[in-house]
Amino acid sequence: MRADARRNQERIVTVAGETIAEQGADASLEEIARRAGVGSATLHRHFQTRQALLEAVFRGRVEALCDRARSADLEPGPALVAWLRAVSRHAAANRGLAASLMRGADPSLGATCHRMIITAADHLVSAAQRAGDVRADVTAVDLLKLANAVSLSTEGDPTEADRLLTLALTGIHP
């Protein structure tokens, strides 16, 4: 990739992150292109779909969450809960992320943020099930849907997301 094209791509991703933080994941692509100082065609040349742009914006953040899942120093059950809390707080703090990641990702994109999160969650859930900390009928997708539902209902308030996720995971028993 030419240096100017790489700079354009990096500027688009940076501006998209800022715009999405302000307006949510459904922010206008034309507005993002305008703020980045490129034409709409340039944006679409680099990112053929909204999902591709969202993944570019959130990939580093999602990679960090997934690294956290792989390097957890806790026992399996607490590691899963701590990671789900981090996912929920992250999604609540990033307007529209929870909804955008729950949509079907374009399979032609390869290793998507959605797939990375599912893979990390599968690893944690399996370990927690082997340790007897999680019921055998619980799936990673179940828990991610729960965390995302909490995030959607508390968007912009990571502390409230954490509180509600804790309530959902521990139940109403004292």
C-alpha positions in Angstrom: 0.0 0.0 0.0 1.3 3.5 -0.9 2.2 5.7 2.0 -0.5 8.3 1.3 -3.1 5.5 1.1 -1.9 4.1 4.4 -2.1 7.6 6.0 -5.7 8.0 4.6 -6.7 4.6 6.0 -5.2 5.3 9.4 -6.9 8.8 9.5 -10.2 7.3 8.6 -9.9 4.7 11.4 -8.9 7.4 13.9 -11.7 9.8 12.9 -14.2 6.9 12.8 -13.3 6.0 16.4 -13.9 9.6 17.5 -17.1 10.0 15.5 -18.5 6.7 16.8 -17.7 7.7 20.3 -19.8 10.8 19.8 -22.6 9.5 17.6 -22.6 5.7 18.0 -21.8 2.9 15.6 -24.4 4.1 13.1 -22.6 7.4 12.6 -22.7 8.6 9.0 -20.0 7.2 6.8 -20.1 10.4 4.8 -19.6 12.4 7.9 -16.6 10.2 8.8 -15.1 10.7 5.4 -15.6 14.5 5.6 -14.0 14.7 9.0 -11.1 12.6 7.8 -10.6 14.9 4.9 -11.2 12.2 2.3 -13.9 11.5 -0.2 -16.6 9.0 0.3 -15.1 6.8 -2.5 -11.8 6.7 -0.6 -13.5 5.6 2.6 -15.3 2.8 0.7 -12.2 1.8 -1.2 -10.5 1.1 2.2 -13.6 -0.2 4.0 -16.2 -1.8 1.7 -18.8 -2.2 4.4 -19.7 -0.5 7.7 -18.9 -3.7 9.5 -15.3 -3.6 8.0 -14.8 -0.1 9.3 -16.2 -1.0 12.7 -13.9 -3.9 13.0 -10.9 -1.7 12.0 -11.9 0.8 14.7 -12.6 -1.8 17.4 -10.1 -4.5 16.5 -7.3 -3.3 18.8 -9.7 -2.9 21.7 -11.2 -6.3 21.1 -7.7 -7.9 20.7 -6.9 -6.5 24.1 -10.0 -8.0 25.6 -9.2 -11.3 24.0 -5.6 -11.2 25.3 -7.0 -10.6 28.7 -9.1 -13.8 28.4 -6.0 -15.8 27.5 -3.8 -14.4 30.2 -6.3 -14.6 33.2 -4.5 -15.5 36.4 -7.7 -16.4 38.2 -9.4 -19.8 38.6 -11.7 -20.6 35.6 -15.0 -19.4 37.0 -13.8 -16.1 38.4 -11.7 -15.5 35.2 -14.9 -16.0 33.1 -16.9 -13.6 35.2 -14.1 -11.0 35.3 -13.8 -11.2 31.5 -17.5 -10.9 30.9 -17.5 -7.8 33.1 -14.7 -6.3 31.1 -16.6 -7.1 27.8 -19.8 -5.6 29.2 -18.1 -2.4 30.5 -16.2 -2.0 27.2 -19.4 -2.4 25.1 -21.4 -0.1 27.4 -18.7 2.6 27.1 -18.5 2.4 23.3 -21.8 3.6 21.9 -23.3 1.0 19.5 -20.6 -1.6 19.8 -22.8 -4.2 21.5 -25.4 -4.0 18.8 -22.9 -3.9 16.0 -21.0 -7.0 17.3 -24.2 -8.9 17.7 -25.0 -8.4 14.0 -23.7 -11.1 11.6 -20.2 -10.2 10.5 -19.3 -10.5 6.9 -17.6 -13.9 6.6 -15.3 -12.7 3.9 -13.6 -10.5 6.3 -11.7 -13.4 7.9 -10.8 -13.1 11.6 -13.5 -10.6 12.7 -13.9 -9.0 16.1 -17.0 -11.1 16.5 -15.1 -14.4 15.9 -12.3 -13.3 18.2 -14.7 -12.6 21.0 -16.6 -15.9 20.5 -13.3 -17.8 20.5 -12.1 -16.2 23.7 -15.4 -16.8 25.4 -15.5 -20.4 24.3 -12.1 -21.0 25.9 -13.2 -19.4 29.2 -16.5 -21.2 29.3 -15.0 -24.6 28.5 -12.4 -24.1 31.3 -15.1 -23.0 33.8 -17.2 -26.0 32.8 -14.3 -28.4 33.3 -13.8 -26.9 36.8 -17.5 -27.3 37.6 -18.0 -23.5 37.9 -20.5 -23.2 35.0 -23.4 -25.4 34.1 -22.8 -27.8 31.1 -25.7 -26.3 29.1 -24.4 -22.8 29.2 -22.7 -21.6 26.0 -20.3 -18.8 25.2 -22.9 -17.3 22.9 -25.5 -17.4 25.8 -23.2 -15.4 28.1 -22.1 -12.9 25.4 -25.8 -12.3 24.6 -26.4 -11.7 28.2 -23.4 -9.3 28.5 -24.4 -7.5 25.4 -28.0 -7.2 26.5 -26.8 -5.6 29.7 -24.5 -3.3 27.7 -27.3 -2.2 25.4 -29.5 -1.3 28.3 -26.7 0.6 30.1 -24.9 2.2 27.1 -22.7 5.0 28.3 -22.7 3.8 31.9 -20.1 1.1 32.4 -20.5 1.1 36.2 -24.2 0.3 35.8 -23.4 -2.4 33.2 -21.0 -4.0 35.7 -23.7 -3.9 38.5 -26.4 -5.5 36.3 -24.1 -8.1 34.9 -23.1 -9.1 38.4 -26.8 -9.4 39.4 -27.5 -11.5 36.3 -24.6 -13.8 36.9 -25.2 -14.3 40.7 -28.9 -14.2 40.6 -31.1 -12.7 43.3 -30.1 -14.9 46.1 -28.5 -13.1 49.1 
